[in-house]
Amino acid sequence: FPQGTRTLPEERTPFKKGVSRIYEELKISCVPVAINSGYVWPKKKRKKSNKIITISILKPISAGLDKNEFLKVLENNIYNELDNIN
């Protein structure tokens, strides 16, 4: 989780810089994944049974972006997808 922990899907917690460091060091494309499991397994609360978790595999982000630009693109892509699947 690039936010550093599980969050509710409507929360817009800034992503941690570690994800951009990994992207920059590996010099490979990143395949973002949006997951709304925060509704089913919220942080510090009981897991809810019989709920559906939606996982969206998004278009890859090509290698070579500046790490700050990558972080902006990643956040926008994942949060836009979470808006669509919720």
N, C-alpha and C positions, 0 to 999 in steps of 0.2 A: 504494500500500500504506500504510494508515494507521499501521502499525508503523514506517514509515520505511524499510523494506527487506523483501526476501523472508524469510520464516521457514518453518520446518517447520510443517505443519498442527496438530501437537499442542502447539507452543509457545504460551504465553500472554503474549506480550510486550505491555506496556501501549501503547495507541495514543498517538501524538504529538498534542500540543495543536493543531497546525496544522489538522487536519481539522475540529476544532470551531470554529476561527476562520473557516474558509471557510464552514461551515454558518451561523454567526451573521451573517457579513457579507452573504452572498447572500440570506438570508431566504427560501429555497426548501426544499422537501422534499428529502430525501436517499434515494436508492435504494441500499441496501447490497448488496454483491456478495461472496459467500464463494467462494474459489477454493483448491483444494488442490494447486496447481502446485508447492509446495515439495517434494513427493515426487519430482516429475519433474525439476525444475530447482532443486536446493538451492543455497543461497548458498555460494560458494567451493568447490563440488564440480562434478563432471562432470554434464552433462545426461544423463538416462537415456532411451534410445530405446524406442519401442513401449509407452509407458505412456499411460494415459488421465487427462486432467485433467477434473475436475468443477467446473463453474461453477454456482453457485446465485444467482439474482436474488431478493432478499428483499423483503418488504413495505416500502414507503416509510416513512420516519420524517418525520412532518409538521414543517413549519417552526414555529418559535416556542418550542422548548424552551430552557431555560438551557443554555449550552454545556457545562457539567459534566454535567448530566443527559443531554444528547445523547450525550456521549462514553460514558457508562455504558451507555446503551441500544444504541448502535452496537456496542460491544465484546461485550455479552451476545448480541446477535442474530447477529453474525458467528461468534463462538466456539461458540455453541450449534449453529449450522448446520454448522460444521466437524466438531463431534462427531458429527453425524448422517450426514455424507457420507463419513467416513473409516472 
